Amino acid sequence: MTSTPEQSTYCGYVAILGRPNVGKSTLLNHLLGQKISITSRKPQTTRHRVLGIKTEAQHQVIFVDTPGIHKSEPKAINRYMNRAATSAVNDVDAVLFVVEAGRWSDEDDHVLAQFKATKSPVILVINKIDKLEDKATLLPFIESVSDKFPFKTIVPVSALRGKQLEELEQEIHTCLPESIHFFPEDQITDRSQRFMAAEIIREKIMRQLGQEVPYAMAVEIEQMKQEGKVWHIHALILVERPGQKNIVIGKQGQKLKTIGSDARKDIETMLDSKVMLNLWVKVKGGWSDDERALRSLGYDEH
């Protein structure tokens, strides 16, 4: 009786790059089938590199979600985000370059320039095809962008609606080298629960508040411990000016209460447990332009 050879396994890293607000984090969450990267309609919601791991049969894809690459770097945090994004191109097996259907800007050219020297295959992902008012414009758009770089392939998708994602995954699988899997098959991210809790709170602030405050705000988990079946979490929301503190707290504390309630529900889903969440708001002037303060808040190169 002859034994059948074991099936080969494939594993590799895939960086997701693009300018701010093209839907990179939404794409990652929908590819994984669950949420690990926070999303909002505001650009630069993603500040950190986050690994999302998807294991299906013999294929394990390790997605690297990155902050949006932007041309201006007015503060240390902008420089950090750009470094986090551009360094992700090194040592990956494929790059997903995400653009918005029907819109190509100078910022897209700027992102493209960051990986022109890469030896890895680059898949152009044209996202938000559901938002195109005139579907007939998609083909001319694909033709115009295909001349900009020797892309391995071009895949139009709607990350939000889950359209064409299977086709995209098949293309990604062709880029993976034969390899053992690097992570257990039930692991979906390399980030800790503490990090994820802070990110969930930050997402709720970004969704609740206007344009100015979210970019001058950071979240720090001061305490996170489990007592019996309940998690007790104490989180600090840092802002740069007293006026911003008042905005986050809101009239009679209403805004902070809504942020806390929305965040608690998502954290309970993540931890599959009851959560007692306490939020405080503190003014820490200039944190976003202070390299040392950024490191203490977890904005490091790793």
N, C-alpha and C positions, 0 to 999 in steps of 0.2 A: 504494500500500500504506500503510495507516494504522498509525502506531505506537501501541502500547498504553500508557496512562499508567502511570507507576510506582506501585506499591502504597504507600499511605500507611503511615508508621511511627508508633508510639506509644511514649511513654516517660514514666515518672513515679516519684515517690518514695512509698513506702508505709510508714508507721510501725507497728511492732508493739508494742502497749502492754498492760500488765496488772499485777496484783499479783505478788509473788514466787511462783515455783513453779507457775505455771499451764501451763507447757510452751511458752513463746514461742520459746526457742532450738531446741527439738525441732521445732516447727512450721517455723521457717525452714530448718533443715537438710533436712527432708523435702520442702519446696517446691523447694529448690535441687537436691535429688538428691545432695548431698554435704555433708560436715560443715564448717562454718566457725565455728559458735558452739559453745562448750563446754557440756556438760550434766552435771548430777548431780541427785540427789534433794534436795539441800540448797537452801533458798531463797537468793536473791542470788548464785547462781553467776556470772551475767553481771554484770560491773562496768562495761563500756564499751559505747558505741554501736558497733555493727559493721554495715557495709553488706554485704548479700548481693545479688548482681546476677544476674538470670535473663533471658536473651534467648532468645525462641522466635519464629521467623519475624519478623513485624513488631512484636511486643511486647517491650519491655524494661522489666522491673519492678526498681526499686532498693529493696529491703527495708531498713528501718532497725530492726535488733534493738536493744532497749533493756534496761537493768537494770529489775528489778521495782520498781514505785513502792511505797514503804512510808511509813506515817504518822510513825513515830518517826525522828528524825535525831540519834542520840546522838553521832556522830563526824563528822569532816570527810569521811570516805569515804562515809558515808550521804548527806550533803548533796550530794556530787559525783554520786553515782549518781542521786539524784532529779532534779538539774538536767539530767543527761545524758538522762534519760527524758522529762521534761516539755518540754524545749526541742525535742525531736524532732517535736513536734506542729506546730511552726511550719513553714510552707512545704512541706507534703507534699500529695500529691494525694488520699490516702486514709489512713484509720486502721483498722488491725485491732485491735479491742479483744478480748483473749483472756480468757475466764473458764473456770472448771471446771464441767463438767456437774453439775447438782444442788446446787451450792454457790455462794451469793452472800453475801459478807460485807461488813462495814463498809469493809474495805480496797478492795473492788470499787467501792463508792460513792465512796471517796476518789479512786480512779483516774479514775472517770467525771467527777468534778468538775474534773479537770485539763484536760479537752478539751471541756467543755460549750460554750465560746465558739467552737469551731473552725468554720470554714466548709466544711471538707473533709467528704466523706461518710465515715460511720463504719460499718464492717461488724462486727457482733458475731459473734465466732468462739467457739462453745461447744465446748471441747476435752474430751478424755478421755471421750467417750461410751462407749468400750469398757469403762470402769471402773464404769459404772452397773449396780448389781445388778438394779434393776427398770427395764427399758426404758420401761415405761408412765409413769414419772415425767418423761420428757424433755419431752413436749408441754406439760404444766402448767407446767414450769419455763420453757420458751420463752415461754409466754403471760405469765407473771409478770414476766419481765425485759424483755419488749418494750415495756412501759408506761414504763420508766425513761428512755427517750431515743428520739428519732426516728431509729432506726438505718436505714441504707439497706437493709440486709437482715440476716438472721440465718442463719448456716451452722453446723450441728452437725458436728464433725469428730473423728476420732481421728488426731492428728498422728503418733503412734508407729506406728499400723497403716496409715497412708496412706489412711484412709477419707474420702471426700468432698472431697479436696484439689483434684481437677479442677474441681468445682463452685465451690469457693472461688476458684480462679484465674480462672475465667470472670467471676465477679463483680468481681474486681480489675481485669481488663482493661477493663471498662466504665467504670472511673474514670480511665483514663489519657488525658492530653491528646495530641493529634496533635503529634508532635515528632520530631526526629532522635534517634538513640540517643546517650546521653552516654558510654558505655563500649564498648570493643571487645567483640564478641560472645563471645569466649572468656574474658573476665575475670569472676571470680565474687565478688571482694571488693576493697575499697579498702585492706585492711590488709596490712602487710608480712609477709614470711616470719618475721622476727624476732619480731613481735608474736604471730603464730600459734603459734610454737614456745613462747613464754612461756605462752600460754593453754593449750596442750596439757599442759604440765607442771603448771599450776595445777589443771586438771581432774583429773589423776591423783591429786594430793594430796587434793583434795576427796572423791574417791571412796574413798580409802584410809583417811582419818582420821575421828575422831569429830566431835562437834558443835563443840567450842570452837576448835580450831586453825585450820581453814580461813579463818575471818573475820579472824584476826590474822596472815595470811600473804599475802605478795606474791612474785612471781617477776620477776627482772631478768636479761635476757640480757647477759652481760658481753662475750662474744666469739662471733662466728658467722662462720666463714670456710670456704671450700671449697678443699681441697687435692686435686688430681687428681679422683677420683670420690667422695671422702669429705668430708662436712661435719663440721667440728669445732665443737661448741657447748659453751660454758661458761656455766652458769646459776647464779644465786644465789637461794636461797629465803630470804626475810626473814621472821622471826617477831618477836614483841614481848617474849617472856620466855624465859629459859634452859630452863624446864621444857618449853616448846613445842618447843624445838630437839631435846630428847631424844625427844619423841614422834614428830617427823618422821623422825629418824634410826632409831629403833626399836632393839630388842634386837640387838646385834652388827651394827648397820647394815642390818638386813634390810628394814625398811620403806622406807628411802631407795633400796635396791637395787631393790625392786619398783616403786616410783614411777618410777625411772630407766628400767627395762626396758620398762614399759608406755608411757611417754612416747616413748621412742626408736622403738618400732614405729610409732606414729602419725606421728611427725615424718618417719620414712623414707617412709611412704606419701605424706605431703604433698609432700616434696621429690623423691620418686621417686629416692632415692639412699641410699647407706649413710651412717649417722650415728654419730659417736663423741660421746656425751653425758656431760659431767661435771657433777655437781651438788654444790653446797656449801650448808650451812645457816648463816645468820648472824643473831645477835640485834640488832635495831634497835628499841629501845624507843619506843613511841608513834608509829610511822610513820603509822598509820591515822587519827590525829587531828591530823596536821601537814600543813597545806596545801602547804608547800614540799617536804616529802618526797614527797607525793603527785604533785606536778608532775614531780619528778625521775624518778618511776616511770612516767610516761606518763599519769597521770590528769589530763589537761588538758581544757579545754572543747571542743577540736577533735578 
